[in-house]
Amino acid sequence: MKHLLLAFPGWLVTAALAQDVPALYQGADLKLGEKLIAENQCDACHIRNVGGDGNAIYRPAGRVSSLGLLRGQVEACNTTLNLAFFPEEVNSVAAVLNRDHYRFK
């Protein structure tokens, strides 16, 4: 019984965190997404493309208007720039972008 009591609080934390991530991105590794964004200098590319601080690229009312379209846009960058991300890496990057910029449910 003591083992069950020790495992239970961890389950509560996992369940709470899972609720903050939309179903499409369940299981996404947010730390990995952050790392890939930094390593591949996504911000620098966005600055070159839209100017300013690059944040103008994040327009929820524009082309990217849903979780699926966001993931598709990350895949388009992956393909166009030959980043060689695996599907789970694309998902992780999309989950971070959603968390930080789009906030789709």
Residue pairs with C-beta under 8 A, 6 or more apart in sequence:
18 26
20 99
21 28
21 95
21 99
22 67
22 95
22 98
22 104
22 105
24 67
24 68
24 71
24 91
25 67
25 71
25 91
25 94
25 95
25 98
27 88
27 91
28 88
28 91
28 92
28 94
28 95
28 96
29 88
29 92
30 92
30 95
30 96
30 99
32 89
32 92
33 89
33 92
33 93
33 94
33 95
33 96
33 97
34 96
36 85
36 89
36 92
36 93
37 43
37 93
37 96
37 97
40 81
40 83
42 77
42 93
43 53
43 54
44 54
45 54
45 77
45 81
46 54
46 55
46 57
47 53
47 54
49 57
50 56
50 57
55 101
58 64
58 97
58 101
58 102
60 102
60 103
60 104
63 69
63 73
64 70
64 73
64 102
66 104
67 94
67 98
67 104
70 94
70 97
70 98
70 102
70 104
71 90
71 91
71 94
74 85
74 90
74 93
74 94
74 97
75 90
77 83
78 84
78 85
78 90
85 93
98 104
